[in-house]
């Protein structure tokens, strides 16, 4: 994985087509290494989460192109300076909560650097409403699931300032914090030393296993929102 890390580090300092084309072979080797890691990670996560089925989920379903869409961006850098994999039922374009691994040696203004996280990023309004309904009647189950994800931190970076309308009767401070969220994610930063050590896929899967119950609860709410037309 050090090869991948080194390539991304150099790309961040030389984010232009000329440099990329001159080092295309290095990119392809880095991509192959990362894809092999993702393939192994899918197999490891499947051991505790049968929704992440290696017979149904390919590496391509979980990974992203390195080319940036710059049509509507002020930043015209042509390439992403990270590699990420989102292991989730139905693939990365599905609406379900899953497990995300992110490798980025030189993080930018809107990125977290090296990290792993679990949950749902920016779910739809219907999905948020379903999760909030669950919190209002059974917040302790989600709170307990977050506690089980030891080493991970609840991401409240985009939380609302006030409790959403209709939940004024909720008094528990932990439940109120959850109601104000617009994403339901737990995040853990990781060091380069962690990434370079042997058996990365097995170690990352062990961390993701701590988040399994959290993902199950969020996905149950998401599935309910898809079935219930009242949302």
DOMI-876462 format. One line per 10 residues: number of its first residue (from 1); for each residue x, y, z of C-alpha. Coordinates in Angstrom, 3 decimals, m for minus. Example, Ala and Ser with C-alpha at 12.3 -4.5 7.8 and 13.67 -1.06 7.14 Angstrom:
1	12.300 m4.500 7.800  13.670 m1.060 7.140 $
This chain:
1	0.000 0.000 0.000  3.009 2.289 0.364  3.259 2.352 m3.434  m0.319 3.676 m3.648  0.356 6.220 m0.937  3.513 7.493 m2.608  1.797 7.847 m5.976  m1.092 9.855 m4.495  1.345 12.053 m2.593  3.218 12.895 m5.802 $
11	m0.021 13.403 m7.735  m1.189 15.953 m5.169  1.958 17.970 m5.869  1.750 17.527 m9.673  m1.948 17.582 m10.461  m1.776 18.126 m14.208  m2.268 16.020 m17.326  1.343 16.183 m18.463  2.683 14.710 m15.238  m0.099 12.111 m15.039 $
21	0.460 10.874 m18.579  4.209 10.632 m17.967  3.501 8.505 m14.860  0.501 6.552 m16.183  2.227 3.227 m15.589  2.773 4.117 m11.938  m0.913 4.992 m11.657  m1.991 1.676 m13.150  0.222 m0.223 m10.703  m1.152 1.796 m7.780 $
31	m4.721 1.184 m8.960  m4.073 m2.547 m9.263  m2.700 m2.658 m5.719  m5.668 m0.720 m4.344  m8.171 m2.843 m6.279  m6.607 m6.026 m4.895  m6.929 m4.587 m1.402  m10.612 m3.797 m2.015  m11.257 m7.313 m3.304  m9.768 m8.750 m0.135 $
41	m11.680 m6.270 2.021  m14.999 m7.278 0.441  m14.257 m10.911 1.321  m13.309 m10.009 4.897  m16.372 m7.829 5.521  m18.624 m10.544 4.103  m17.604 m12.744 7.042  m19.751 m10.612 9.369  m22.053 m8.731 6.951  m23.697 m10.971 4.363 $
51	m24.994 m7.938 2.435  m21.402 m7.371 1.265  m21.429 m10.438 m0.951  m18.320 m10.957 m3.145  m20.519 m12.919 m5.560  m22.707 m9.852 m6.122  m20.383 m6.932 m5.422  m17.372 m6.230 m7.647  m14.416 m3.946 m7.030  m15.786 m1.616 m9.710 $
61	m19.081 m1.405 m7.789  m17.156 m0.060 m4.791  m14.427 2.178 m6.230  m14.296 5.514 m8.050  m12.652 7.012 m11.144  m9.577 9.120 m10.488  m10.716 11.728 m13.001  m12.508 14.720 m11.479  m15.658 16.260 m12.930  m14.492 19.860 m13.238 $
71	m17.435 21.221 m15.267  m19.038 23.026 m12.335  m16.046 23.372 m10.032  m13.818 26.371 m9.425  m10.991 23.891 m8.834  m9.867 22.746 m12.287  m7.393 20.137 m11.041  m8.043 17.182 m13.338  m7.415 14.325 m10.891  m8.571 13.221 m7.494 $
81	m5.715 12.962 m5.022  m7.285 10.112 m3.082  m8.512 6.564 m3.566  m11.610 5.342 m1.816  m13.811 2.271 m1.613  m17.430 2.167 m0.473  m18.613 m1.322 0.423  m22.395 m1.245 0.440  m25.358 m3.346 m0.597  m26.105 m2.606 m4.240 $
91	m22.818 m0.809 m4.867  m21.659 2.753 m4.374  m24.642 4.279 m6.177  m27.170 2.636 m3.876  m28.844 4.612 m1.115  m27.839 2.313 1.720  m25.410 2.772 4.590  m22.089 1.017 4.164  m18.368 0.965 4.937  m15.980 3.490 3.406 $
101	m12.170 3.448 3.313  m10.344 6.594 2.168  m6.660 7.016 1.389  m5.388 10.593 0.967  m1.810 11.502 1.961  m2.165 15.280 1.474  m5.752 16.197 2.347  m7.368 19.284 0.889  m9.762 21.844 2.282  m12.811 19.577 2.150 $
111	m11.318 16.174 2.907  m10.465 14.146 5.986  m7.167 12.560 4.972  m6.722 8.859 5.685  m9.851 7.499 7.291  m12.464 4.808 7.523  m16.114 5.454 8.224  m19.481 3.737 8.311  m23.037 4.890 7.840  m24.925 7.080 5.384 $
121	m23.593 10.348 3.958  m26.245 12.952 3.098  m29.271 10.613 2.929  m32.455 11.822 1.260  m35.075 13.840 3.126  m37.315 10.744 3.323  m34.481 8.675 4.757  m33.579 11.319 7.327  m37.228 11.542 8.393  m37.319 7.774 8.896 $
131	m34.115 7.778 10.969  m35.412 10.672 13.074  m38.663 8.846 13.741  m36.642 5.868 14.975  m34.527 8.129 17.179  m37.623 9.744 18.705  m38.949 6.393 19.931  m35.816 4.280 20.295  m32.736 6.485 20.468  m30.943 4.186 22.897 $
141	m30.458 1.459 20.294  m28.575 3.836 17.993  m26.650 5.364 20.892  m25.574 1.875 21.994  m24.545 0.972 18.438  m22.362 4.085 18.245  m20.728 3.131 21.550  m19.939 m0.319 20.151  m18.033 1.342 17.306  m15.055 1.913 19.622 $
151	m12.432 4.226 18.181  m14.958 5.840 15.817  m16.459 9.285 16.375  m19.925 10.457 15.395  m19.629 13.057 12.634  m21.704 16.099 13.589  m19.883 18.573 11.340  m23.009 19.454 9.357  m25.533 19.267 12.197  m28.467 21.642 12.457 $
161	m28.318 24.390 15.062  m31.811 23.583 16.306  m33.879 20.460 16.805  m36.066 19.736 13.749  m39.738 20.690 13.934  m41.945 18.004 15.431  m39.425 16.652 17.950  m39.740 19.281 20.684  m40.901 16.653 23.182  m37.539 14.811 22.990 $
171	m35.512 15.807 26.044  m32.549 13.424 26.097  m29.437 15.414 25.030  m27.903 12.453 23.180  m31.124 11.897 21.242  m31.374 15.603 20.421  m27.828 15.509 19.047  m28.799 12.639 16.754  m31.985 14.370 15.605  m29.989 17.374 14.431 $
181	m27.731 15.362 12.127  m28.009 15.534 8.332  m25.636 12.585 7.833  m25.356 9.461 9.962  m21.665 8.604 9.989  m19.051 7.362 12.410  m15.470 8.199 11.427  m11.988 7.107 12.415  m8.744 8.679 11.178  m5.825 6.359 10.487 $
191	m2.091 6.975 10.295  0.292 6.063 7.478  1.896 3.540 9.842  m1.454 1.801 10.219  m1.896 1.679 6.442  1.596 0.324 5.740  1.466 m2.491 8.308  0.744 m6.054 7.088  m2.765 m7.511 6.678  m4.472 m4.152 6.115 $
201	m7.724 m5.628 4.780  m8.123 m7.919 7.779  m7.430 m5.067 10.208  m9.785 m2.644 8.472  m12.509 m5.308 8.433  m12.085 m5.795 12.193  m12.687 m2.070 12.657  m15.708 m2.105 10.351  m17.171 m5.028 12.293  m17.574 m2.643 15.251 $
211	m19.880 m0.553 13.031  m22.042 m3.418 11.787  m24.898 m2.847 14.233  m24.921 0.904 13.501  m25.191 0.258 9.758  m27.955 m2.292 10.289  m30.048 0.206 12.250  m29.591 2.991 9.706  m30.351 0.630 6.823  m33.504 m0.602 8.510 $
221	m34.713 3.011 8.610  m33.702 3.562 4.978  m35.552 0.435 3.862  m38.630 1.530 5.772  m38.567 4.940 4.081  m38.508 3.215 0.689  m41.578 1.135 1.570  m43.654 3.771 3.369  m45.278 6.383 1.139  m46.070 8.612 4.117 $
231	m42.512 10.024 4.060 $
